[in-house]
Amino acid sequence: MSESGSSHRAGFIAIVGRPNVGKSTLLNQLVGQKISITSRKPQTTRQRITGILTRKDAQLAFVDTPGFQTQHRSALTRVMNRSVTQSLQEVDVVIWVIEALKFNELDAALQKLLPENVPVVLVINKVDRLDNKNLLLPFVKELSERRELSAIVPLSAQKGERLDELLKAVVPLLPERPPLFGEDEITTSSERFLATELIREKLFRMLGEELPYAAAVEIERFETHGELRRIYASIIVDKASQKAIVIGKGGEKLKLIATQARKDMERLFGGKVYLEVWVKIKSGWADSEATLRRMGIDV
């Protein structure tokens, strides 16, 4: 029982939406740690990542899913879309994220996948970017008529605004049960996986549109020596020209990617990290199920 006398609630909440609507940013803000990578480039999340928020009255396990999409056809895309549909069937609540005033055919396609037997809380993100807030009310009305929703919460994930309103809407929808995880746990993802994600984030953030969608990171070795972690990683690209872009003039770009990723790892892991990163060419890796398995992606 919580201090207020009400029962403790706990459960899994899927965060779903089309690419680039701010799902990973929302997850990181809710958990209070960077456990899911963010980038302006769509499709940076490739696997389900669980972030855990523990409060006195509730424990919320947020599942950040890849952005559901139809543009890229590959084994990787099929895996990511399957991850979205599986998440929707395995959770207690769905947070459906859309961008303010920007409902498109991908949002409509994802809406059709939302299960009827799971409560859905609609998050309208990026409201801080609206010049005319008066347009929000008719947009909310239109969306409320599309399907039954448990709540609609306009917010700004990037600025961390109105997250308390979102939690007030979600917690009562969770089943009454004791905590599912330890009080100090913030994610179910392994350090090896988180290291992969942090390198990918720097890759996308620093190279922007220079680097095509087909780039990945593979951890070759992950060793722990007391408080020191030694990590050896490969950035995988399709072509030699892409390898040159990642390395940069005199190796400066690759060095910067590795340095910034290492600093994030040290903050997240709470210890020193030795990180070595190099670039490999593997043509058609996104269509190779064997390569995807080596990267830890379930196919």
C-alpha positions in Angstrom: 0.0 0.0 0.0 1.3 3.5 -0.7 1.3 6.3 1.9 -2.0 7.6 0.7 -3.6 4.2 1.4 -4.2 3.3 -2.3 -2.9 0.2 -3.9 0.4 0.1 -5.7 0.2 -0.1 -9.5 2.8 -1.5 -12.0 2.8 -2.4 -15.6 4.2 -2.1 -19.1 3.5 0.9 -21.3 4.4 0.9 -25.0 5.4 4.2 -26.5 4.5 4.0 -30.2 4.4 6.4 -33.2 5.7 7.0 -36.7 9.4 7.9 -37.1 10.8 11.1 -35.6 7.8 12.1 -33.5 9.9 12.2 -30.3 9.3 8.8 -28.7 12.9 8.3 -27.5 13.1 11.8 -26.1 9.9 11.2 -24.2 11.2 8.0 -22.8 14.5 9.6 -21.6 12.7 12.5 -20.0 10.3 10.1 -18.1 13.1 7.9 -16.9 15.5 10.8 -16.2 18.4 9.1 -18.0 19.5 8.8 -21.6 18.8 5.1 -22.3 17.3 5.5 -25.8 19.1 7.5 -28.5 17.7 10.6 -30.1 18.3 12.2 -33.5 16.6 14.3 -36.0 17.1 11.4 -38.4 14.1 9.1 -38.5 14.4 5.5 -37.5 17.2 5.8 -35.0 15.5 3.3 -32.6 15.8 -0.2 -34.0 14.8 -2.4 -31.0 12.4 -2.3 -28.1 14.0 -0.6 -25.1 12.5 -0.7 -21.7 13.0 2.3 -19.3 11.8 2.0 -15.8 10.3 4.8 -13.6 9.8 3.9 -9.9 7.6 6.0 -7.7 6.1 5.3 -4.2 2.7 4.6 -5.7 3.6 3.0 -9.0 6.3 1.5 -11.2 6.1 2.2 -14.9 8.1 0.1 -17.4 8.1 2.1 -20.7 8.8 0.2 -23.9 10.3 2.5 -26.6 9.6 1.0 -30.0 11.0 1.6 -33.4 9.0 4.1 -35.5 6.5 2.2 -37.6 7.2 2.9 -41.3 6.7 1.7 -44.8 9.3 3.6 -46.8 12.3 1.3 -46.5 11.9 -2.3 -47.5 14.5 -4.6 -45.9 14.9 -7.4 -43.3 15.6 -4.7 -40.8 12.4 -2.8 -41.5 10.4 -6.0 -41.2 12.0 -6.7 -37.8 11.3 -3.2 -36.6 7.6 -3.2 -37.7 7.1 -6.6 -36.1 8.6 -5.2 -32.9 5.9 -2.5 -32.9 3.0 -4.9 -33.4 4.3 -7.3 -30.8 4.8 -4.5 -28.2 1.1 -3.5 -28.7 -0.1 -7.0 -27.7 2.1 -7.3 -24.6 1.5 -4.2 -22.6 -1.0 -2.7 -20.2 -1.2 0.7 -21.7 -0.2 2.3 -25.0 1.1 5.9 -25.3 0.5 6.9 -28.9 2.8 9.8 -29.9 2.0 12.2 -32.8 3.4 15.5 -33.7 1.2 18.6 -33.1 -0.9 19.5 -36.2 0.9 16.8 -38.3 -1.3 13.7 -38.7 -0.4 11.9 -41.8 -0.9 8.5 -43.5 1.7 6.8 -41.4 -0.1 7.9 -38.2 -3.3 6.6 -39.7 -1.6 3.2 -40.6 -0.3 2.9 -37.0 -3.7 3.8 -35.6 -5.2 0.7 -37.3 -2.7 -1.5 -35.3 -3.7 -0.1 -31.9 -5.4 -2.9 -30.0 -9.0 -2.3 -29.0 -8.6 -4.1 -25.6 -5.7 -1.9 -24.4 -6.2 1.7 -23.1 -4.6 4.3 -25.3 -3.3 7.7 -24.1 -2.6 10.0 -27.0 0.4 12.3 -26.6 0.5 15.4 -28.9 4.2 16.3 -28.9 6.1 19.4 -29.9 3.4 21.8 -28.9 6.1 24.3 -28.0 6.9 24.7 -31.7 3.4 25.9 -32.5 3.1 29.6 -33.5 -0.7 29.5 -33.1 -1.9 27.5 -30.1 -5.5 28.1 -31.1 -5.2 25.5 -33.8 -4.6 22.8 -31.2 -8.2 22.6 -30.0 -9.7 21.6 -33.4 -6.8 19.2 -33.9 -7.5 17.5 -30.6 -11.2 17.3 -31.4 -10.5 15.7 -34.7 -8.2 13.0 -33.2 -10.7 12.3 -30.4 -13.2 11.3 -33.0 -10.9 8.9 -34.8 -10.9 6.3 -32.0 -11.7 5.9 -28.3 -8.9 7.3 -26.1 -8.3 7.2 -22.4 -6.7 10.6 -22.4 -5.2 13.3 -24.7 -2.1 15.1 -23.3 -0.4 17.9 -25.3 3.2 18.3 -24.2 6.8 19.1 -25.1 9.0 16.0 -24.6 12.2 18.0 -25.4 11.5 20.6 -22.8 10.0 18.2 -20.3 6.8 20.1 -20.1 3.5 18.5 -18.8 5.1 15.1 -18.2 3.3 15.2 -14.8 0.0 15.4 -16.7 0.9 12.3 -18.8 1.8 10.3 -15.7 -1.5 11.3 -14.0 -3.3 9.9 -17.0 -1.3 6.7 -17.3 -0.9 5.5 -13.7 -4.6 4.8 -13.0 -4.7 2.6 -16.1 -2.1 0.2 -14.8 -3.1 -3.0 -12.9 -2.8 -3.1 -9.1 0.3 -5.2 -8.4 3.7 -4.9 -6.6 6.8 -3.6 -8.4 8.1 -5.7 -11.3 11.8 -4.5 -11.0 14.2 -3.4 -8.4 14.0 0.1 -7.1 17.4 1.1 -8.6 16.8 -0.4 -12.0 16.3 2.1 -14.9 16.4 -0.2 -17.9 16.3 -3.8 -18.9 18.8 -3.2 -21.7 22.4 -4.6 -21.2 25.4 -2.3 -21.0 26.6 -3.8 -24.3 23.4 -2.8 -26.0 23.4 0.7 -24.5 27.0 1.2 -25.7 25.9 0.2 -29.2 23.1 2.7 -29.1 25.2 5.6 -27.8 27.7 5.2 -30.7 24.8 5.1 -33.2 23.4 8.3 -31.7 26.7 10.2 -32.2 26.9 8.7 -35.7 23.5 10.1 -36.7 23.8 13.4 -34.9 27.2 14.3 -36.4 26.7 13.1 -39.9 23.1 14.2 -40.4 22.0 13.7 -44.0 25.5 12.8 -45.2 25.1 9.3 -44.0 22.3 7.2 -45.5 19.9 5.1 -43.5 22.0 1.9 -43.9 24.5 2.3 -41.1 24.8 0.2 -38.0 27.1 -0.5 -35.0 28.4 -3.9 -33.8 30.2 -4.5 -30.5 33.1 -6.8 -31.2 34.3 -7.1 -27.6 33.0 -5.8 -24.3 35.3 -6.4 -21.3 34.8 -5.4 -17.7 37.9 -5.0 -15.4 36.7 -3.7 -12.1 35.3 -0.2 -12.7 36.9 0.0 -16.2 35.1 -1.1 -19.3 37.0 -1.9 -22.5 34.7 -1.7 -25.6 35.7 -2.5 -29.1 33.1 -1.5 -31.7 32.6 -1.5 -35.5 30.5 1.0 -37.5 29.0 -0.9 -40.4 28.3 0.9 -43.7 27.3 -0.3 -47.2 30.0 1.4 -49.4 33.6 2.7 -49.4 32.3 6.2 -49.9 30.3 6.0 -46.7 33.3 4.7 -44.8 35.3 7.8 -45.9 32.4 10.1 -44.6 32.4 8.4 -41.2 36.2 8.6 -40.8 36.4 12.2 -42.0 39.5 14.2 -42.9 42.5 12.8 -41.0 40.2 10.6 -39.0 38.7 13.6 -37.1 35.1 12.7 -37.6 35.5 9.1 -36.3 37.6 10.4 -33.3 34.9 12.9 -32.4 32.1 10.2 -32.6 34.1 7.9 -30.3 35.0 10.6 -27.8 31.5 11.9 -27.4 30.1 8.3 -27.2 32.7 7.4 -24.5 31.8 10.4 -22.4 28.1 9.4 -22.5 29.0 5.8 -21.6 31.0 7.0 -18.6 28.1 9.1 -17.3 25.6 6.2 -17.8 27.8 3.4 -16.5 29.4 5.3 -13.7 33.0 4.3 -14.5 35.9 4.8 -16.9 35.5 3.5 -20.4 38.2 2.7 -23.0 36.5 2.8 -26.4 38.0 1.8 -29.7 35.9 2.3 -32.9 36.7 1.5 -36.5 34.6 1.3 -39.7 33.8 -1.8 -41.8 32.1 -2.2 -45.2 29.4 -4.9 -45.4 27.3 -4.4 -48.5 23.6 -5.1 -48.0 23.9 -5.7 -44.2 20.3 -4.5 -43.6 19.0 -7.4 -45.7 21.3 -10.0 -44.0 19.5 -11.8 -41.2 22.9 -13.3 -40.1 24.4 -9.8 -39.7 21.3 -8.6 -37.9 21.5 -11.5 -35.4 25.2 -10.7 -34.7 24.1 -7.2 -33.8 21.7 -8.6 -31.3 18.5 -7.9 -33.3 15.9 -10.6 -33.2 14.9 -11.7 -36.7 
